[in-house]
Amino acid sequence: MLHLPVTVPTEEQALRFAYALARSLALVPGVEIAGATVSAEDAQHVRRWVFCDRILPDRRRCRARADHDGPCDPV
């Protein structure tokens, strides 16, 4: 588990940053990008998924952004 505090003006910018960071680390063994979440400092118990968390029939997770339109894209 890794928590990385960053300061950004909006939640949307935090989600974009987390998405880019997670995608850049996707090839590192042991990093599960589908588990990335974002929360406010004063509400860490309320997390927003960065990626869609659906598990696909082959047990892989969707790599599209959370709340995406269209079909899921396997990792």
N, C-alpha and C positions, 0 to 999 in steps of 0.2 A: 504494500500500500504506500502510495506517495501522495503527499499533499503539497501543492506548489502555490503559495500565496502570490497573487499578482494584483496590481491596481489598474483597473480600467473604468472608464466612465459609465458604461452600460452593461447590462447582462448580455445583450446581443454581441457586444464586442468580446466579452469574456468567452462566450460560446464559440465565436469565430477563432479566437486565439487558441482555445483548447482543442478545437478541431484540427487546426494547422499543426499544432505541437504533437498531438497524438498521431496524425498521419505521418509526420516526419520520423516518429519513433516506431512505426509499425513493423519494421524489419528486425528490431532488437528482440532477441529471444526473451521470453517471459513477460513482454509488455502486451497486455490485453487492451487494445484501444477501444473496444466496444464497451468497456466498463468505465470510460471517462465520464465524469460528472462535473457540474459547476454549481457553486453555492455562494451566497453572500457571506461575508465574514461574521455578521451578527445573526445569521440563520443557517448555520452549517448543517443542521438537521434537515433542511429543505434543499434537495438537490435536483438539478435539471440534467437529464441525460444529454450528452453531446451527440451520440450516435443512436440510431434506432436500436432498440434492445430486443427485437424479435429474433427468436431462434428459428432457423430455417430447417426444412426436413432433413438435411444432411448434418444437422447439429452445429453448423457454423452460424455466426451472427451476421446480421445485416450491417454493412459498412456505410450506409447512407446516413445523413443527418437525422436526428430525432424529428418526428412529425413530418417526414418527407411525403411527397405525393408520389404515386406510382408504385411499381413493384419493388420489393426489397432487393438489395445487391449484396451477395455473399462476400465475406471477408476472404 
